[in-house]
Amino acid sequence: MVVIEVLSDSIEKYDCGMKFGHYRHLPSLQEYVLVAQDRPDVERFVRQPDGSWLLTVFDDPTGQFSFTTIPATIPLADVYRGVELPSDPPRVP
């Protein structure tokens, strides 16, 4: 029902693109979660009744991440505990 991927620089585009394209065809998959390893950023895609996918982004380091298909909520601080993150993440132009 749920796939969780930790992204790396070398495969991030594949995980977000082609791999997700393959996963979307799995009828049992209801939730796809991508976790960035270099910044506090978790993206959750949830299958909707019409077959589309709803994206929710969790990027507040003091906030929480919650699953839709399983009853679990995790503080982002716990997701990134022990990970050295840049103090000032790069800004997108």
TIMI-2910 file (N, C-alpha, C, CB; in pm, 1 decimal, decimal comma, always signed):
<rs>
+----------+----------+----------+----------+----------+----------+----------+----------+----------+----------+----------+----------+------+
!      n_x !      n_y !      n_z !     ca_x !     ca_y !     ca_z !      c_x !      c_y !      c_z !     cb_x !     cb_y !     cb_z ! resn !
+----------+----------+----------+----------+----------+----------+----------+----------+----------+----------+----------+----------+------+
!    +80,0 !   -120,4 !     +0,0 !     +0,0 !     +0,0 !     +0,0 !    +84,6 !   +127,3 !     +0,0 !    -91,2 !     -0,4 !   +118,7 !  Met !
!   +203,3 !   +122,2 !    +63,2 !   +287,7 !   +241,1 !    +76,3 !   +429,0 !   +209,2 !    +30,6 !   +288,3 !   +292,8 !   +222,0 !  Val !
!   +486,5 !   +297,3 !    -48,6 !   +628,4 !   +289,6 !    -84,8 !   +693,7 !   +417,1 !    -35,1 !   +649,0 !   +271,2 !   -240,6 !  Val !
!   +807,0 !   +400,2 !    +34,8 !   +884,0 !   +514,6 !    +84,1 !  +1021,0 !   +508,9 !    +19,0 !   +895,4 !   +514,0 !   +241,2 !  Ile !
!  +1061,0 !   +617,5 !    -44,2 !  +1191,1 !   +626,5 !   -110,9 !  +1272,0 !   +738,5 !    -47,5 !  +1174,4 !   +650,4 !   -263,7 !  Glu !
!  +1397,0 !   +710,8 !    -13,7 !  +1489,5 !   +815,5 !    +28,7 !  +1569,1 !   +854,1 !    -95,4 !  +1584,2 !   +767,5 !   +147,8 !  Val !
!  +1558,8 !   +979,5 !   -133,4 !  +1619,5 !  +1026,7 !   -258,0 !  +1768,1 !  +1052,4 !   -242,4 !  +1550,5 !  +1153,0 !   -305,5 !  Leu !
!  +1842,0 !  +1022,3 !   -346,5 !  +1982,4 !  +1058,5 !   -353,6 !  +2002,9 !  +1138,4 !   -481,9 !  +2074,9 !   +931,7 !   -349,2 !  Ser !
!  +2110,1 !  +1214,3 !   -487,6 !  +2135,8 !  +1297,2 !   -605,7 !  +2136,8 !  +1215,9 !   -733,8 !  +2267,6 !  +1369,7 !   -590,8 !  Asp !
!  +2193,4 !  +1096,4 !   -728,0 !  +2212,4 !  +1018,3 !   -849,6 !  +2082,7 !   +958,9 !   -905,3 !  +2310,2 !   +907,9 !   -822,9 !  Ser !
!  +1982,3 !   +935,2 !   -822,3 !  +1860,4 !   +871,4 !   -873,6 !  +1733,0 !   +951,5 !   -847,7 !  +1845,7 !   +735,4 !   -812,6 !  Ile !
!  +1745,4 !  +1074,6 !   -799,1 !  +1626,7 !  +1153,5 !   -765,1 !  +1533,2 !  +1171,4 !   -883,7 !  +1667,9 !  +1289,1 !   -712,2 !  Glu !
!  +1586,2 !  +1205,1 !  -1000,5 !  +1501,2 !  +1225,8 !  -1117,9 !  +1430,2 !  +1097,4 !  -1158,5 !  +1584,1 !  +1278,6 !  -1234,8 !  Lys !
!  +1499,1 !   +984,7 !  -1149,1 !  +1438,2 !   +856,4 !  -1184,1 !  +1325,5 !   +822,2 !  -1086,6 !  +1544,4 !   +744,3 !  -1184,6 !  Tyr !
!  +1350,7 !   +838,5 !   -955,4 !  +1249,8 !   +805,9 !   -854,5 !  +1125,6 !   +893,5 !   -871,4 !  +1308,0 !   +823,1 !   -712,9 !  Asp !
!  +1146,0 !  +1021,3 !   -901,6 !  +1034,3 !  +1114,2 !   -914,5 !   +964,2 !  +1102,3 !  -1049,6 !  +1082,9 !  +1256,1 !   -894,6 !  Cys !
!  +1030,1 !  +1043,8 !  -1145,7 !   +974,9 !  +1035,8 !  -1280,7 !   +934,7 !   +896,6 !  -1322,2 !  +1072,8 !  +1088,1 !  -1377,9 !  Gly !
!  +1028,9 !   +825,9 !  -1385,0 !   +997,6 !   +695,1 !  -1442,5 !   +952,2 !   +592,8 !  -1339,0 !  +1117,4 !   +642,0 !  -1515,2 !  Met !
!  +1020,0 !   +587,6 !  -1225,4 !   +983,5 !   +487,5 !  -1125,1 !   +841,9 !   +512,4 !  -1074,2 !  +1083,7 !   +489,2 !  -1007,8 !  Lys !
!   +808,6 !   +638,0 !  -1045,6 !   +674,1 !   +669,6 !   -999,9 !   +572,5 !   +635,0 !  -1108,8 !   +663,4 !   +818,6 !   -960,9 !  Phe !
!   +610,6 !   +656,2 !  -1233,4 !   +523,5 !   +618,2 !  -1344,6 !   +490,7 !   +469,8 !  -1341,9 !   +588,6 !   +654,1 !  -1477,2 !  Gly !
!   +589,3 !   +386,6 !  -1311,2 !   +566,2 !   +242,4 !  -1299,6 !   +479,7 !   +211,0 !  -1177,6 !   +700,1 !   +166,9 !  -1290,4 !  His !
!   +511,5 !   +273,3 !  -1066,3 !   +436,2 !   +249,0 !   -942,9 !   +288,4 !   +285,5 !   -957,9 !   +497,4 !   +328,3 !   -827,8 !  Tyr !
!   +259,8 !   +390,7 !  -1032,5 !   +119,9 !   +435,3 !  -1047,8 !    +30,6 !   +326,8 !  -1106,3 !   +113,6 !   +559,0 !  -1136,5 !  Arg !
!    +90,2 !   +230,4 !  -1176,5 !    +11,9 !   +123,0 !  -1238,9 !    -13,5 !     +6,4 !  -1144,2 !    +82,7 !    +72,7 !  -1362,8 !  His !
!    +41,8 !    +11,1 !  -1024,4 !    +17,2 !    -94,5 !   -926,3 !   -114,1 !    -64,0 !   -853,5 !   +136,5 !   -106,2 !   -824,7 !  Leu !
!   -215,6 !   -145,9 !   -872,8 !   -345,5 !   -116,1 !   -810,3 !   -340,1 !   -112,2 !   -657,7 !   -447,4 !   -218,8 !   -853,4 !  Pro !
!   -248,8 !   -186,0 !   -597,4 !   -243,2 !   -190,6 !   -450,8 !   -173,4 !    -67,6 !   -391,0 !   -171,0 !   -317,4 !   -405,8 !  Ser !
!    -96,8 !     +4,6 !   -472,2 !    -24,8 !   +120,9 !   -419,1 !   -121,0 !   +236,8 !   -398,0 !    +89,6 !   +163,0 !   -514,2 !  Leu !
!   -127,2 !   +285,3 !   -275,1 !   -215,4 !   +395,5 !   -240,7 !   -139,6 !   +522,3 !   -202,0 !   -306,0 !   +354,5 !   -128,2 !  Gln !
!    -11,8 !   +504,6 !   -166,5 !    +64,6 !   +618,7 !   -115,7 !   +211,7 !   +601,9 !   -154,0 !    +48,9 !   +632,1 !    +39,0 !  Glu !
!   +270,1 !   +709,6 !   -206,9 !   +410,4 !   +709,7 !   -247,5 !   +476,7 !   +827,6 !   -176,9 !   +426,3 !   +719,6 !   -405,1 !  Tyr !
!   +582,6 !   +799,5 !   -101,4 !   +647,1 !   +901,7 !    -19,2 !   +793,0 !   +915,7 !    -61,0 !   +636,5 !   +866,6 !   +131,8 !  Val !
!   +834,2 !  +1038,7 !    -89,0 !   +971,6 !  +1069,1 !   -126,0 !  +1033,8 !  +1153,5 !    -15,8 !   +978,3 !  +1142,5 !   -263,0 !  Leu !
!  +1149,1 !  +1110,0 !    +33,2 !  +1217,6 !  +1178,6 !   +142,6 !  +1351,1 !  +1230,5 !    +90,8 !  +1238,2 !  +1083,8 !   +265,3 !  Val !
!  +1369,5 !  +1362,5 !    +91,2 !  +1497,4 !  +1421,3 !    +51,0 !  +1599,4 !  +1393,7 !   +161,1 !  +1483,5 !  +1575,4 !    +24,2 !  Ala !
!  +1723,2 !  +1367,9 !   +120,9 !  +1825,1 !  +1341,2 !   +222,2 !  +1910,0 !  +1463,2 !   +253,9 !  +1914,1 !  +1228,8 !   +177,0 !  Gln !
!  +1895,4 !  +1571,3 !   +175,9 !  +1981,5 !  +1687,8 !   +195,3 !  +1908,3 !  +1812,5 !   +244,3 !  +2050,9 !  +1719,5 !    +67,6 !  Asp !
!  +1778,4 !  +1798,0 !   +271,0 !  +1698,5 !  +1910,3 !   +319,9 !  +1570,3 !  +1853,6 !   +381,2 !  +1666,2 !  +2012,6 !   +204,3 !  Arg !
!  +1510,6 !  +1924,0 !   +475,4 !  +1385,7 !  +1873,9 !   +532,4 !  +1272,4 !  +1888,6 !   +430,7 !  +1351,2 !  +1949,2 !   +663,5 !  Pro !
!  +1244,8 !  +1781,9 !   +359,2 !  +1145,4 !  +1785,1 !   +252,5 !  +1092,6 !  +1643,9 !   +230,2 !  +1205,7 !  +1843,4 !   +121,2 !  Asp !
!   +966,6 !  +1623,7 !   +262,1 !   +900,5 !  +1495,5 !   +239,7 !   +779,2 !  +1523,2 !   +152,3 !   +859,7 !  +1425,5 !   +375,6 !  Val !
!   +769,8 !  +1449,7 !    +40,7 !   +656,2 !  +1465,3 !    -49,2 !   +572,4 !  +1338,9 !    -41,2 !   +702,5 !  +1493,2 !   -195,8 !  Glu !
!   +442,5 !  +1357,8 !    -20,7 !   +351,4 !  +1244,5 !    -11,0 !   +250,4 !  +1252,7 !   -124,7 !   +279,7 !  +1241,7 !   +127,0 !  Arg !
!   +246,6 !  +1148,5 !   -206,3 !   +148,1 !  +1137,0 !   -313,3 !    +44,8 !  +1033,6 !   -269,1 !   +215,4 !  +1096,5 !   -450,5 !  Phe !
!    -83,6 !  +1070,2 !   -274,4 !   -190,6 !   +979,6 !   -233,4 !   -287,1 !   +960,6 !   -350,0 !   -265,3 !  +1034,2 !   -108,0 !  Val !
!   -313,5 !   +832,7 !   -381,3 !   -407,5 !   +801,2 !   -489,5 !   -548,3 !   +845,7 !   -448,9 !   -405,4 !   +648,2 !   -522,6 !  Arg !
!   -613,3 !   +916,6 !   -538,9 !   -749,4 !   +963,8 !   -516,8 !   -849,2 !   +865,2 !   -579,2 !   -768,3 !  +1106,3 !   -576,3 !  Gln !
!   -975,4 !   +872,9 !   -539,1 !  -1075,0 !   +779,0 !   -593,7 !  -1083,9 !   +778,9 !   -746,0 !  -1210,1 !   +811,5 !   -537,5 !  Pro !
!  -1053,7 !   +893,2 !   -809,8 !  -1060,4 !   +899,2 !   -955,9 !   -931,2 !   +852,8 !  -1023,4 !  -1092,2 !  +1040,4 !   -999,8 !  Asp !
!   -833,1 !   +806,1 !   -943,4 !   -706,9 !   +757,1 !   -999,1 !   -597,6 !   +862,0 !  -1007,0 !   -730,6 !   +702,2 !  -1134,7 !  Gly !
!   -631,1 !   +987,2 !   -983,8 !   -528,1 !  +1091,2 !   -983,2 !   -448,9 !  +1082,2 !   -852,5 !   -591,5 !  +1233,3 !  -1000,3 !  Ser !
!   -340,2 !  +1158,1 !   -844,8 !   -253,2 !  +1156,2 !   -726,7 !   -246,7 !  +1295,8 !   -667,6 !   -110,6 !  +1105,2 !   -762,5 !  Trp !
!   -269,4 !  +1305,1 !   -536,8 !   -264,4 !  +1432,6 !   -466,1 !   -130,7 !  +1445,1 !   -395,1 !   -381,5 !  +1445,2 !   -365,4 !  Leu !
!    -58,4 !  +1554,0 !   -422,2 !    +71,4 !  +1580,0 !   -361,5 !    +55,9 !  +1671,7 !   -240,9 !   +167,5 !  +1641,9 !   -464,0 !  Leu !
!   +117,9 !  +1631,7 !   -129,6 !   +130,1 !  +1717,4 !    -12,5 !   +277,1 !  +1722,9 !    +24,4 !    +42,9 !  +1665,5 !   +107,1 !  Thr !
!   +328,3 !  +1843,4 !    +45,2 !   +469,2 !  +1863,0 !    +78,9 !   +480,0 !  +1896,9 !   +226,9 !   +533,1 !  +1975,1 !     -8,7 !  Val !
!   +571,8 !  +1828,8 !   +294,5 !   +601,6 !  +1853,7 !   +435,4 !   +745,8 !  +1904,6 !   +440,6 !   +581,5 !  +1722,8 !   +524,8 !  Phe !
!   +763,5 !  +2034,1 !   +465,8 !   +898,6 !  +2089,5 !   +464,7 !   +927,2 !  +2181,9 !   +582,7 !   +921,3 !  +2164,1 !   +336,8 !  Asp !
!   +839,7 !  +2182,1 !   +680,0 !   +861,4 !  +2260,1 !   +802,0 !   +939,2 !  +2173,4 !   +899,8 !   +725,7 !  +2308,5 !   +864,6 !  Asp !
!  +1066,0 !  +2205,9 !   +927,9 !  +1147,1 !  +2120,5 !  +1015,2 !  +1088,2 !  +2103,3 !  +1155,3 !  +1286,1 !  +2177,5 !  +1026,5 !  Pro !
!   +998,5 !  +2192,9 !  +1195,4 !   +934,4 !  +2178,8 !  +1326,5 !   +797,1 !  +2113,4 !  +1315,2 !   +921,3 !  +2315,3 !  +1393,9 !  Thr !
!   +758,3 !  +2079,4 !  +1192,8 !   +626,7 !  +2020,4 !  +1169,5 !   +628,5 !  +1868,4 !  +1176,1 !   +573,9 !  +2064,3 !  +1035,6 !  Gly !
!   +517,6 !  +1810,4 !  +1131,6 !   +501,9 !  +1665,7 !  +1134,4 !   +464,4 !  +1614,5 !   +996,3 !   +395,8 !  +1624,4 !  +1237,6 !  Gln !
!   +500,6 !  +1489,4 !   +973,1 !   +461,7 !  +1417,6 !   +852,4 !   +358,1 !  +1314,2 !   +892,3 !   +585,0 !  +1350,6 !   +782,1 !  Phe !
!   +252,0 !  +1303,5 !   +814,8 !   +152,1 !  +1201,0 !   +844,6 !   +122,9 !  +1120,0 !   +719,5 !    +22,5 !  +1264,5 !   +899,3 !  Ser !
!   +105,3 !   +991,4 !   +741,5 !    +62,5 !   +902,9 !   +634,4 !    -89,1 !   +914,3 !   +620,9 !   +106,2 !   +755,2 !   +662,1 !  Phe !
!   -140,1 !   +874,4 !   +507,3 !   -283,6 !   +870,3 !   +485,6 !   -335,9 !   +727,9 !   +499,9 !   -318,5 !   +926,4 !   +347,6 !  Thr !
!   -259,6 !   +631,5 !   +450,9 !   -307,2 !   +493,2 !   +446,0 !   -281,2 !   +414,4 !   +573,6 !   -243,3 !   +422,7 !   +331,6 !  Thr !
!   -190,5 !   +462,0 !   +656,4 !   -163,6 !   +395,9 !   +783,9 !   -169,8 !   +501,0 !   +894,3 !    -24,4 !   +323,4 !   +782,5 !  Ile !
!   -214,2 !   +463,0 !  +1013,3 !   -229,3 !   +561,7 !  +1121,4 !    -96,3 !   +594,5 !  +1188,4 !   -327,7 !   +510,3 !  +1225,9 !  Pro !
!    -18,5 !   +681,4 !  +1124,8 !   +111,4 !   +719,3 !  +1180,8 !   +143,5 !   +863,6 !  +1146,6 !   +222,6 !   +626,4 !  +1129,0 !  Ala !
!   +194,0 !   +934,4 !  +1245,9 !   +241,8 !  +1071,4 !  +1229,1 !   +380,7 !  +1078,4 !  +1290,5 !   +144,0 !  +1176,2 !  +1295,2 !  Thr !
!   +474,7 !  +1140,0 !  +1217,6 !   +613,7 !  +1144,0 !  +1261,1 !   +663,7 !  +1287,7 !  +1253,8 !   +702,1 !  +1050,1 !  +1174,4 !  Ile !
!   +720,5 !  +1341,1 !  +1360,9 !   +780,9 !  +1474,2 !  +1352,6 !   +895,9 !  +1473,7 !  +1251,0 !   +831,9 !  +1519,9 !  +1492,3 !  Pro !
!   +903,5 !  +1576,3 !  +1167,4 !  +1012,5 !  +1584,1 !  +1070,2 !  +1147,9 !  +1584,1 !  +1140,3 !   +998,1 !  +1709,8 !   +983,3 !  Leu !
!  +1154,1 !  +1639,5 !  +1259,8 !  +1279,9 !  +1638,0 !  +1335,2 !  +1325,2 !  +1493,9 !  +1359,8 !  +1263,7 !  +1713,1 !  +1470,0 !  Ala !
!  +1231,8 !  +1401,0 !  +1378,4 !  +1267,4 !  +1260,2 !  +1397,4 !  +1312,1 !  +1195,6 !  +1266,7 !  +1149,0 !  +1183,1 !  +1455,7 !  Asp !
!  +1248,4 !  +1234,8 !  +1156,6 !  +1287,4 !  +1181,1 !  +1025,9 !  +1432,9 !  +1216,1 !   +997,0 !  +1195,1 !  +1236,0 !   +913,7 !  Val !
!  +1473,2 !  +1338,1 !  +1034,6 !  +1607,0 !  +1386,9 !  +1002,1 !  +1703,4 !  +1384,9 !  +1120,7 !  +1597,6 !  +1526,5 !   +948,4 !  Tyr !
!  +1667,5 !  +1316,3 !  +1226,1 !  +1756,1 !  +1306,8 !  +1342,6 !  +1887,5 !  +1240,6 !  +1300,2 !  +1688,1 !  +1226,1 !  +1458,7 !  Arg !
!  +1998,4 !  +1303,0 !  +1337,2 !  +2130,1 !  +1249,4 !  +1306,2 !  +2179,9 !  +1284,2 !  +1166,7 !  +2128,1 !  +1102,1 !  +1321,8 !  Gly !
!  +2098,3 !  +1353,7 !  +1088,9 !  +2137,3 !  +1394,0 !   +953,6 !  +2188,1 !  +1536,1 !   +959,7 !  +2018,3 !  +1381,5 !   +853,0 !  Val !
!  +2306,2 !  +1558,8 !   +905,8 !  +2362,4 !  +1692,5 !   +901,8 !  +2305,0 !  +1766,4 !   +782,1 !  +2516,8 !  +1688,0 !   +895,2 !  Glu !
!  +2221,0 !  +1864,7 !   +811,0 !  +2157,3 !  +1943,5 !   +704,5 !  +2226,6 !  +2078,5 !   +695,6 !  +2003,9 !  +1961,6 !   +730,9 !  Leu !
!  +2230,6 !  +2138,0 !   +576,9 !  +2289,0 !  +2270,9 !   +565,3 !  +2210,1 !  +2369,9 !   +650,6 !  +2292,2 !  +2316,5 !   +417,7 !  Pro !
!  +2278,3 !  +2462,6 !   +714,4 !  +2210,3 !  +2558,2 !   +800,9 !  +2126,9 !  +2658,1 !   +721,6 !  +2311,3 !  +2631,9 !   +886,0 !  Ser !
!  +2166,8 !  +2686,4 !   +599,2 !  +2092,1 !  +2777,4 !   +513,4 !  +2074,2 !  +2709,1 !   +378,0 !  +2165,1 !  +2916,0 !   +498,6 !  Asp !
!  +1961,9 !  +2638,1 !   +358,6 !  +1944,2 !  +2564,3 !   +233,7 !  +1947,1 !  +2657,2 !   +112,7 !  +1813,1 !  +2486,8 !   +236,6 !  Pro !
!  +1995,3 !  +2605,8 !     -0,3 !  +2000,2 !  +2689,2 !   -121,4 !  +1860,3 !  +2730,0 !   -164,2 !  +2070,6 !  +2614,7 !   -236,1 !  Pro !
!  +1849,8 !  +2850,2 !   -214,6 !  +1720,1 !  +2900,9 !   -259,7 !  +1705,4 !  +2876,1 !   -408,5 !  +1705,0 !  +3051,8 !   -227,9 !  Arg !
!  +1581,7 !  +2848,7 !   -449,2 !  +1553,2 !  +2826,7 !   -589,5 !  +1532,3 !  +2962,6 !   -655,3 !  +1428,8 !  +2734,6 !   -608,4 !  Val !
!  +1602,0 !  +2987,0 !   -768,1 !  +1588,7 !  +3119,6 !   -833,5 !  +1451,0 !  +3141,0 !   -891,0 !  +1691,9 !  +3135,4 !   -944,4 !  Pro !
+----------+----------+----------+----------+----------+----------+----------+----------+----------+----------+----------+----------+------+
</rs>
